[in-house]
Amino acid sequence: MAHIALAVFRILGFLILILLLIFLIFFALVFFYPISYSLLFSVNDPEGSSEILHLDPETDIYGEAKIRWLLGMVQVDALYDGKGHVQIKILGSRIMHWLSGFFKKDKGEPEKKPGKSESLSFEEKVEKILQRIEKIWNRLEYSIDVMYTDYGCRARETIIRRIVPPFMTLLPREWGLTGVVGLGDPARSAKVFSLQGFLYPYIAGHVAVGTEYELYRYDLKGAARGSVRICSFVHASMRILLDRDVRHVLKMVLRGPGPSHIKGMKKRKDKINHKAA
């Protein structure tokens, strides 16, 4: 009997260990596997024109963006070729398709639940909207006041210091821009070269744009590719939320302005209106 119980416990322990390993592998993939993206755009204007606005957005402009994650199990494709297309796939199955401003779902639209329409007069609706705007404005003004306190300034510095490095990883590791640009006048067109010379330390090897001196021309092609990891943003967010000043600011902002603070804001508004008058 003891041998049977021991064997059962061993099997259960082995299954728990397998589930734990699967969870750890999934966790590592989600947080450490990079999200790769690629961008491509082109403006087709080989001849140029004497008119500054001569391009047709439906035929002369093309752009696409692709996002891949988890070995291609999650895919997001966006395309503009005169019409906008956005498509999201998970495990090869399309879950959403957007075309020219209308959402199309493969599994049908959810049924709309009938709601009760409020029978309010026009004046009551306007008054209700104005009250909401006043509440939003008071909360916004209060949040700005909180951010200018001593702990608010320290929280701002912490947020900027922690959030900038993850966003720097969003920059593409490979990118390029080629083509010809004309601004309809030799003096203005020459500034294209001046701008490239000024930015040369940052764009060297990436940008090769010529100039058309007599016509307006926007014949360009560009591409970019990069990747980002979720773990960098999660780490930065945790460092921010664990900061004491940031937590204090969030607590004050979520609590909202008290009656005394609202009275102080009204007094300040009255002083400003009195000075303006």
Buried (B, 14 or more C-beta within 10 A) or exposed (E): EEEEEEEEEEEEEEEEEEEEEEEEEEEEEEBEBBBBBBBBBBBBBEEBBEEEEBBEEEEBBBBBBBBBBBEEEBBBBBBBEEEEBBBBBBEEEBEBBBEEEEEEEEEEEEEEEEEEEEEEEEEEEEEEEEEEEEEEEBBEBBBEBBBEBEBBEBBBEBBEEBBEEBEEBEEBEEBBBBBBBBBBEEEEBEBBEEBBEEEEEEBEEBBEBBBBBEBBBBBBBBBBBBBBBBBBBEBBEEBBEEBEBBBBBBEBBEEEBEEEBBEBBEEEEEEEEEEEE
